[in-house]
């Protein structure tokens, strides 16, 4: 069967939540985990959508009662490293320790080894990718199209350069942005999906789909979101730099919940999207595009 005939018209949407402290690195509280995750789970239940929660391992013990609801509701538990240090700027030894420690903690607490990963700040590097591959992770989602631009669809990485295609088993899932906008910040879906609103996100998604269609007829949209965006940070007592206040606090709380539902319903009803976890998507991708 030809590639185009096999995948024509398929749109896959992957919602990924980075579960961490509120507005990392500006806070050590976890109100977003405690109060945001229940709101998120309600929306996902209402729309019958499954997604992936990439969890920072060092917050699990203090928030386990809430975090275990993620699995109860049928969603995937992935890994977001051990702490929120930018992995790309650490030594190889420090990266190794964080991958090993986070994997062990998540497996012990949730009874299942994580197989999907997203780097804090979306800052990965080639050593990290090789280490994840060594630890039998199946999928990473740290490549932001707004920053790198070369890849707009999932790909297997090179062991020489993680942003290039290669032969590693690990699959890279690019985080969606508008590939036609040169400015990385303006290209990104985040945080504009909540600050400007759902209309801006829909426009960027449509433009990414147009770009992806140059390579075939499969479309993959990937979000990175945070539970803290679903509580009202505009009223929170956070000592934020002035230039960060709008980016971090703007549109959080009820507005974020409304925009989130709007985007999901549009993708579900207007785009006939298939929503899936990252782990499940890896199986789908292997069937569509054998390695």
Secondary structure as UniProt FT lines:
FT   HELIX           3..7
FT   TURN            8..9
FT   STRAND          10..19
FT   TURN            22..25
FT   HELIX           32..36
FT   HELIX           37..47
FT   STRAND          52..55
FT   HELIX           57..59
FT   HELIX           60..72
FT   TURN            73..74
FT   STRAND          76..79
FT   HELIX           87..89
FT   HELIX           92..110
FT   STRAND          116..117
FT   HELIX           120..122
FT   HELIX           126..134
FT   TURN            135..136
FT   STRAND          139..140
FT   HELIX           145..148
FT   STRAND          155..157
FT   TURN            162..163
FT   STRAND          171..172
FT   TURN            179..180
FT   HELIX           184..187
FT   TURN            190..191
FT   HELIX           192..195
FT   HELIX           198..212
FT   TURN            213..214
FT   STRAND          218..225
FT   HELIX           227..230
FT   HELIX           233..235
FT   HELIX           242..249
FT   TURN            250..251
FT   HELIX           254..265
FT   HELIX           266..270
FT   STRAND          274..275
FT   HELIX           278..288
//
